[in-house]
Amino acid sequence: MSGNSFGRMFRITTFGESHGQAVGVVVDGVPAGLELSEKDVQVELDRRRPGTSRIVTPRAEPDKVEILSGVFQGKTLGTPIAMVVKNVAFEDEPYEVIKDLPRPGHADITYLLKYGHVDYRGGGRASGRETVSRVAAGAIAKKLLKSVGIRVLAHTIEVAGIGVDLDKISLDAVQKADENLIRCADQSAAKKMVEAIKKAQEEGDSVGGVVEVIVMGVPEGLGETVFDKLDADIAKALMSIGAVKGVEIGAGFGMARMRGSEAVDQFTVDPKTKKIMTLTNNAGGILGGISTGMPIIARIAVKPTSSISKPLTTVNLKTMKEATIRVKGKHDPCICPRIVPVIEAMLALVLADHMLRAGKVDSSRFK
C-alpha cells in the first residue's frame, strides 16, 4: 500500500523528491465552481518558503506554483487539480560525500532498509521539502473552508524551552503572529526565541519547539465513531509531518494532572445563539471523536533539526564500522517558523474532508 495519499472525499496525493526536478500534488474532490488562482496557492507557499530570514535555511527556492489542471477561467472544474513546483536551488555534492553514512535522526537508514534503492540526496521523499505539496493542497482546503466561515490559525508557542503564557494571548495577537520571524503571538517571547535559535546556529546546533493551531467556526457534528474520529484523523495528519514527535488536543497531557472536576467541560447555553456550548474547552472542541462547535485546538512537538554541523557518530555502510559525520548544506536551525503553514494546511485538509463527508458544503453556492 502506498503512503502518498491522504483523505477520503477531499483527497490528495503528493509526489516528488527534495533534489528531483519538482514536487507537487494532485487534489481530488474539490467541488466545481470554487474561485481559485495560482495567487491563492502562492500566498501560502510564500509563508513556507525557505531563504526568507536569517533563522531559516538559506536555500533560495522561489517555490513558484503552476496549476496544470482542474481550473478553468478562475474556477475549479470538479476534476483533479494538479499543481507542480520546480526545484531550482539544490546541491547534490554534500550528499554524494556522505551517501554511505546514514545521518542520525533522519530516515536515511529506514528508507534504505525498507526499499534498498533510495534517493539519498536531501532525504528524498522524507525531506521537509515534501511539505510544499501539503501547503499547496492546504491552500485549496483553506479557501473551501473560508467559504463556509471556518478559519485555521497556527502560531509558535515554545522554542528552546522559551514559552508563552497562553492565558495572556488574544486571538487578535495570534492573527498577527506572522509579523515576527518566529511566528509567535508574544512579541517579547519571540525576541528571546530568535536569540536562542541564533545561538544554537552559531554553535552548529539546532532547537525544537511547540506550535499550536486553532480552528474557528467549526460546526458541530464533524467526525465519525470509533476509528474515524475527528481527533484521530487530526492526530494522524499532524504526526505525518516529518518533524513532529508529539500531538495533543485541547488540554492534552495536562489532563493527566487534573481531577475530573477540573478536566470536564461543563455545559451552558449561549445567550446569543441559544446553542449548547461549554464553559471551558479542555476537550479542544471534540468529544467522542465528534466536533462540539467549540474552537478546535491542537499542539505539536517539533523536534530539533537533525541536520547539524556538530560531529555525530554513525556507521559506514561499506565497512560496517563506526564513523563520524558532519552534515553540511543548508538547513533550518529551528523548524517551528516554517512548520506553521504546514500544520495549518494539514488541519485544513482534515476539516475539508470531514465537511464534505458530513454534507456541510453546499457546492451550489459556488455556481
C-alpha positions in Angstrom: 0.0 0.0 0.0 1.3 3.5 -0.9 1.5 6.1 1.9 1.5 9.0 -0.5 -2.3 9.8 -0.4 -4.4 11.3 2.3 -8.1 11.9 2.8 -11.4 10.3 1.5 -13.7 12.8 -0.3 -11.1 15.6 -0.3 -8.1 13.5 -1.3 -4.5 14.5 -2.0 -1.6 12.6 -3.5 1.8 14.2 -3.2 4.9 13.4 -5.4 8.5 14.4 -5.9 11.8 14.3 -4.1 13.9 17.0 -2.4 16.5 17.1 -5.2 14.4 15.9 -8.0 13.0 18.1 -10.8 9.9 19.1 -8.9 7.5 18.4 -6.1 3.7 18.6 -6.5 0.3 17.3 -5.6 -2.9 16.1 -7.1 -6.1 17.2 -5.3 -9.3 15.4 -5.9 -12.8 16.0 -4.6 -12.8 19.8 -4.8 -16.3 21.0 -5.7 -16.8 22.7 -9.0 -17.2 26.5 -9.1 -14.8 27.4 -6.3 -12.8 30.5 -7.3 -9.1 29.6 -7.3 -6.0 31.0 -8.8 -2.3 30.4 -8.5 -2.1 33.5 -6.4 -4.3 31.9 -3.8 -1.8 29.0 -3.5 1.3 31.2 -3.8 0.4 33.2 -0.7 0.6 30.0 1.4 3.7 28.7 -0.3 5.5 32.1 0.3 4.8 31.6 4.1 6.6 28.2 4.0 9.3 29.2 1.5 13.0 28.9 2.6 15.5 31.6 2.4 13.2 34.3 3.8 15.1 35.2 7.1 18.3 34.7 9.0 16.8 31.9 11.2 15.7 29.6 8.4 17.6 27.6 5.8 19.2 29.9 3.2 18.2 27.5 0.3 16.9 30.1 -2.2 13.8 28.4 -3.7 11.2 30.7 -5.4 8.6 27.9 -4.9 6.5 29.2 -7.8 3.4 27.1 -8.2 1.9 26.1 -11.5 -1.7 24.8 -11.7 -1.8 22.2 -14.5 -5.4 21.0 -14.4 -8.7 21.2 -12.7 -9.2 25.0 -13.0 -10.7 27.0 -15.9 -11.4 30.7 -16.1 -10.5 31.1 -12.4 -12.9 28.4 -11.1 -12.5 24.8 -10.2 -14.0 22.2 -12.6 -14.7 19.5 -10.0 -11.9 17.4 -11.7 -8.5 16.6 -10.2 -6.3 19.7 -9.6 -2.7 19.0 -10.4 -0.1 21.5 -9.1 3.7 21.5 -9.5 6.6 23.4 -8.0 10.0 23.2 -9.7 13.1 22.6 -7.6 15.8 25.0 -8.7 18.2 25.6 -5.8 19.8 22.4 -4.5 23.3 21.0 -4.2 24.0 17.2 -4.7 27.7 17.2 -3.8 27.3 17.4 0.0 25.1 14.3 -0.1 27.4 12.4 -2.5 30.2 12.7 0.1 28.0 11.1 2.9 25.9 8.7 0.9 27.4 5.7 2.8 27.0 7.5 6.2 23.3 7.5 7.3 22.6 10.7 9.1 21.5 10.2 12.7 17.9 11.4 13.3 17.0 11.1 9.6 15.1 8.4 7.7 18.1 7.5 5.6 18.7 4.2 7.3 15.0 3.2 7.5 14.3 4.0 3.8 17.4 2.1 2.8 16.4 -0.9 4.9 12.9 -0.9 3.5 13.4 -0.1 -0.2 17.1 -0.9 -0.8 17.3 1.6 -3.7 16.7 5.2 -2.5 17.4 8.8 -3.5 19.8 9.8 -0.7 20.0 13.4 -1.9 18.5 15.7 0.7 16.4 13.0 2.2 14.3 12.3 -0.9 10.6 11.9 0.0 11.4 12.1 3.7 12.7 15.7 3.3 10.8 18.6 4.7 10.7 19.8 1.0 7.7 17.4 0.6 5.6 19.7 2.7 5.5 22.1 -0.3 2.9 19.7 -1.7 0.9 19.7 1.5 0.8 23.5 1.8 -0.3 23.9 -1.9 -3.2 21.4 -1.3 -3.9 23.1 2.1 -4.4 26.4 0.3 -7.3 25.0 -1.6 -8.7 23.4 1.5 -8.4 26.7 3.4 -10.2 28.5 0.5 -13.0 26.0 0.7 -13.3 26.3 4.5 -13.3 30.1 4.3 -16.3 30.0 2.1 -18.3 28.4 5.0 -16.8 30.6 7.7 -14.0 28.3 9.0 -10.6 29.8 9.7 -7.4 27.9 10.6 -4.6 29.8 12.5 -1.3 28.5 13.9 1.5 30.1 15.9 4.7 29.2 17.7 4.2 28.9 21.5 7.6 27.5 22.6 11.2 27.4 21.3 14.2 26.0 23.1 12.2 25.9 26.4 11.1 29.6 26.0 7.3 29.6 26.2 4.4 32.0 26.1 1.6 32.3 28.6 -1.4 31.2 26.5 -3.8 32.7 29.0 -2.5 36.2 28.1 -2.5 35.6 24.3 -5.5 37.0 22.4 -6.9 35.7 19.1 -6.0 39.0 17.6 -2.4 38.5 18.6 -2.4 35.0 17.0 -3.7 36.5 13.8 -0.7 38.8 13.7 1.9 36.2 14.6 3.3 36.2 11.1 4.6 39.7 11.8 7.8 38.4 13.5 10.4 35.9 12.3 9.4 33.1 14.7 5.6 33.5 14.1 4.9 33.9 17.8 2.0 35.8 19.2 4.0 37.1 22.1 6.4 39.7 20.7 8.6 39.7 23.8 9.0 35.9 23.9 9.6 36.0 20.1 12.7 38.1 20.5 14.1 35.6 23.1 13.3 32.7 20.8 15.1 34.2 17.9 18.2 34.8 20.1 18.1 31.2 21.2 17.9 30.0 17.6 20.8 32.2 16.6 22.9 31.0 19.5 22.3 27.3 18.6 23.0 28.1 14.9 26.4 29.7 15.8 27.3 26.5 17.8 26.4 24.3 14.9 23.3 23.0 16.6 19.5 23.3 16.4 16.5 23.7 18.7 12.9 22.4 18.8 9.6 23.8 20.0 5.9 23.6 20.2 3.3 25.0 17.7 -0.4 25.5 18.4 -3.2 25.5 15.8 -6.7 27.0 16.5 -9.7 26.4 14.2 -12.6 28.9 14.5 -16.1 28.5 13.1 -16.2 24.7 13.1 -19.8 23.4 13.1 -20.8 20.6 15.4 -21.1 17.1 14.1 -17.9 16.6 12.2 -16.2 13.2 12.7 -17.3 9.6 12.8 -17.5 6.9 15.5 -14.7 4.7 16.8 -11.9 4.6 14.3 -12.7 7.6 12.1 -12.9 10.1 15.0 -12.1 13.7 14.1 -9.4 13.9 16.7 -7.9 10.6 15.5 -7.7 11.9 11.9 -6.2 15.2 13.1 -3.6 13.3 15.2 -2.6 11.2 12.1 -2.4 14.3 9.9 -0.1 16.1 12.3 2.0 13.1 13.1 2.5 12.5 9.3 4.6 15.7 9.3 8.2 14.6 9.4 9.5 16.9 12.2 6.5 16.2 14.6 7.2 13.9 17.5 4.1 14.5 19.6 0.4 15.7 19.3 -2.0 16.9 21.9 -5.6 18.1 21.5 -7.2 20.5 24.0 -5.6 20.3 27.4 -3.9 17.1 26.1 -1.2 15.8 28.5 -2.3 18.4 31.0 -5.4 16.3 31.6 -3.2 13.7 33.3 -2.5 16.2 36.1 -6.2 17.3 36.6 -9.0 15.9 38.6 -12.2 15.0 36.8 -14.0 18.1 38.2 -11.3 20.3 36.6 -11.0 18.4 33.3 -14.6 18.1 32.2 -16.1 20.9 30.1 -19.4 21.8 31.8 -22.3 22.8 29.6 -24.3 26.0 29.3 -26.4 27.8 26.7 -25.0 30.6 24.5 -27.4 33.6 25.2 -27.0 34.9 21.7 -27.3 31.7 19.6 -29.3 29.6 22.1 -26.9 26.7 21.3 -25.3 24.4 23.8 -21.7 25.4 24.5 -19.1 24.6 27.2 -17.7 26.9 29.9 -14.2 25.7 29.2 -12.6 23.9 26.2 -10.2 21.3 27.7 -11.5 18.8 25.1 -10.3 21.0 22.3 -13.6 21.2 20.6 -14.0 17.4 20.2 -16.0 14.9 22.3 -16.3 11.2 21.4 -14.5 12.0 18.2 -17.1 14.5 17.0 -16.8 18.3 16.9 -18.8 20.2 19.5 -18.9 23.6 17.8 -16.2 25.0 20.1 -12.9 26.0 18.6 -10.6 23.1 17.8 -7.2 23.4 19.4 -4.2 21.1 18.9 -0.5 21.4 19.5 2.6 19.6 18.1 6.0 18.9 19.5 8.6 19.9 16.8 11.9 18.1 17.1 15.2 20.0 16.7 16.5 19.8 13.1 18.6 16.6 12.8 21.0 18.1 10.2 23.6 19.9 12.3 27.3 20.6 11.7 28.4 19.2 15.1 30.2 15.8 14.7 27.9 12.8 15.2 28.5 9.1 15.4 27.1 6.9 12.6 28.0 3.7 10.7 29.9 3.4 7.4 27.6 1.1 5.3 30.6 -0.1 3.3 32.9 -1.0 6.1 30.2 -1.6 8.7 32.3 0.3 11.3 31.6 3.4 13.3 32.3 6.7 11.6 31.9 10.4 12.3 29.7 12.6 10.2 29.3 16.3 10.0 26.3 17.3 7.9 26.9 20.2 5.5 24.4 22.0 3.4 21.5 24.5 4.0 19.3 23.6 6.9 16.9 25.2 9.4 18.3 25.8 12.9 14.7 25.6 14.1 11.8 24.2 12.1 9.0 26.0 14.0 8.6 29.1 11.9 8.2 27.2 8.6 6.1 24.4 10.0 3.3 26.9 11.0 1.7 27.0 7.5 2.2 23.2 7.3 0.2 22.5 10.4 -2.5 24.9 9.1 -2.6 23.0 5.8 -2.9 19.6 7.5 -5.8 20.8 9.7 -7.5 22.4 6.7 -7.2 19.1 4.7 -8.8 17.1 7.5 -11.6 19.5 8.1 -12.3 20.0 4.4 -12.6 16.2 4.0 -14.9 15.9 7.0 -17.0 18.8 5.9 -17.6 17.1 2.6 -18.2 13.7 4.2 -20.8 15.3 6.5 -22.5 17.1 3.6 -21.9 20.5 5.1 -20.5 22.1 2.0 -23.2 23.4 -0.4 -21.3 23.4 -3.7 -24.3 25.0 -5.5 -23.3 28.3 -3.8 -20.1 28.4 -6.0 -22.1 28.3 -9.3 
